[in-house]
């Protein structure tokens, strides 16, 4: 399977005072605000690190769902929070915090499957940073 998705950014002005917008092909983001404040402070809008977290948590969770289903343990619920750490101009770590409800699965199979999903998720393979997984199973 091969496909291409697009996203675009428009920026006007300097890095500190300028403003921009981000849009996606699906229009889920449609001229979403981007600025220095949205990236480095608490401004209204989005930022690249937040979008990386969204992409990574979405990709990882879907990958895990496929693996669990293939193993005969379809999940009742998977919640993944991605925390992207930006430090001194570099993304130094992405932490994936997973809480899962899966009936009939052992802790060992759950942890193995969660780890495999982290390793083979296409977004995980894209990054050159430390990726930490904290996976907890609720029953």
C-alpha positions as CSV (number, residue, x, y, z in Angstrom):
1,X,0.0,0.0,0.0
2,X,1.3,3.4,-0.9
3,X,-0.3,6.8,-0.4
4,X,0.6,10.5,0.1
5,X,-0.9,12.9,2.6
6,X,-0.3,16.7,2.6
7,X,-0.1,19.5,5.1
8,X,0.9,23.1,4.5
9,X,2.1,26.1,6.4
10,X,2.0,29.8,5.6
11,X,4.1,32.2,7.7
12,X,4.3,36.0,7.6
13,X,6.9,38.0,9.5
14,X,9.8,37.3,11.7
15,X,10.3,34.2,13.9
16,X,9.3,36.0,17.1
17,X,6.7,38.4,15.9
18,X,5.4,36.6,12.9
19,X,2.3,34.5,12.6
20,X,1.3,31.5,10.5
21,X,-1.3,28.9,9.8
22,X,-1.2,25.2,9.3
23,X,-3.7,23.2,7.3
24,X,-4.1,19.5,6.5
25,X,-5.5,17.7,3.4
26,X,-8.3,16.3,5.6
27,X,-9.1,19.9,6.7
28,X,-9.0,18.7,10.4
29,X,-6.6,21.6,10.6
30,X,-7.8,24.4,8.4
31,X,-5.6,27.5,8.9
32,X,-4.9,26.6,12.5
33,X,-2.9,29.4,14.2
34,X,0.8,29.0,14.6
35,X,3.1,31.6,16.3
36,X,6.0,31.9,18.6
37,X,3.6,32.0,21.5
38,X,1.8,28.8,20.4
39,X,5.2,27.0,20.2
40,X,7.2,28.4,23.1
41,X,4.6,29.7,25.4
42,X,0.9,29.2,26.0
43,X,-0.7,30.9,23.0
44,X,-3.9,29.8,21.3
45,X,-3.1,27.5,18.4
46,X,-0.9,24.6,17.7
47,X,2.8,23.9,17.2
48,X,5.0,21.3,15.6
49,X,5.7,19.4,18.8
50,X,2.0,19.0,19.6
51,X,1.4,17.8,16.1
52,X,4.2,15.3,16.4
53,X,2.7,14.0,19.6
54,X,-0.7,13.7,17.9
55,X,0.8,11.8,14.9
56,X,2.8,9.5,17.1
57,X,0.0,8.7,19.6
58,X,-2.4,8.0,16.7
59,X,0.0,5.9,14.7
60,X,1.2,3.9,17.8
61,X,-2.4,3.2,19.0
62,X,-3.6,2.1,15.6
63,X,-0.5,-0.2,15.2
64,X,-1.1,-1.7,18.6
65,X,-4.8,-2.3,17.8
66,X,-3.8,-4.2,14.6
67,X,-1.3,-6.3,16.5
68,X,-3.7,-7.1,19.3
69,X,-6.4,-8.1,16.9
70,X,-4.0,-10.3,15.0
71,X,-3.0,-12.0,18.3
72,X,-6.7,-12.7,19.1
73,X,-7.0,-10.0,21.8
74,X,-9.0,-7.1,20.3
75,X,-8.8,-4.2,22.7
76,X,-11.9,-2.8,24.4
77,X,-10.1,0.5,24.9
78,X,-6.7,2.0,24.2
79,X,-5.7,5.5,25.5
80,X,-2.3,6.8,24.5
81,X,-0.8,10.2,25.6
82,X,2.4,11.3,23.8
83,X,4.6,13.7,25.7
84,X,7.1,15.4,23.4
85,X,10.1,17.0,25.1
86,X,11.8,19.9,23.3
87,X,15.1,21.0,24.9
88,X,17.7,23.4,23.6
89,X,16.6,23.2,20.0
90,X,16.1,19.4,19.9
91,X,13.3,16.9,20.6
92,X,15.1,14.9,23.2
93,X,12.4,12.4,24.1
94,X,8.9,11.2,23.3
95,X,7.1,9.4,26.1
96,X,4.1,7.2,25.1
97,X,1.8,6.6,28.1
98,X,-0.7,3.9,27.3
99,X,-3.6,2.7,29.4
100,X,-5.4,-0.4,27.9
101,X,-8.4,-2.5,28.6
102,X,-8.0,-5.9,26.9
103,X,-9.9,-8.9,28.2
104,X,-8.1,-12.3,28.4
105,X,-4.6,-11.1,27.7
106,X,-1.7,-11.8,30.0
107,X,0.6,-9.0,31.3
108,X,3.5,-10.6,29.4
109,X,1.8,-10.8,26.0
110,X,0.4,-7.3,26.6
111,X,3.9,-5.8,27.3
112,X,5.5,-7.7,24.4
113,X,2.8,-6.5,22.0
114,X,2.9,-2.9,23.2
115,X,6.7,-2.8,22.8
116,X,6.5,-4.4,19.3
117,X,3.9,-1.7,18.3
118,X,6.3,1.0,19.5
119,X,9.2,-0.5,17.4
120,X,7.3,-1.0,14.2
121,X,4.9,2.0,14.2
122,X,5.9,4.0,11.1
123,X,6.1,7.3,13.0
124,X,8.3,5.7,15.7
125,X,10.7,4.6,12.9
126,X,10.8,8.1,11.6
127,X,12.2,9.7,14.8
128,X,15.9,9.9,15.8
129,X,15.1,10.4,19.5
130,X,14.6,8.4,22.7
131,X,11.1,6.9,22.8
132,X,9.9,5.7,26.2
133,X,6.8,3.5,26.6
134,X,4.9,3.2,29.8
135,X,2.1,0.7,29.3
136,X,-0.5,-0.3,31.9
137,X,-3.2,-2.9,31.6
138,X,-6.5,-2.5,33.3
139,X,-9.0,-5.3,33.7
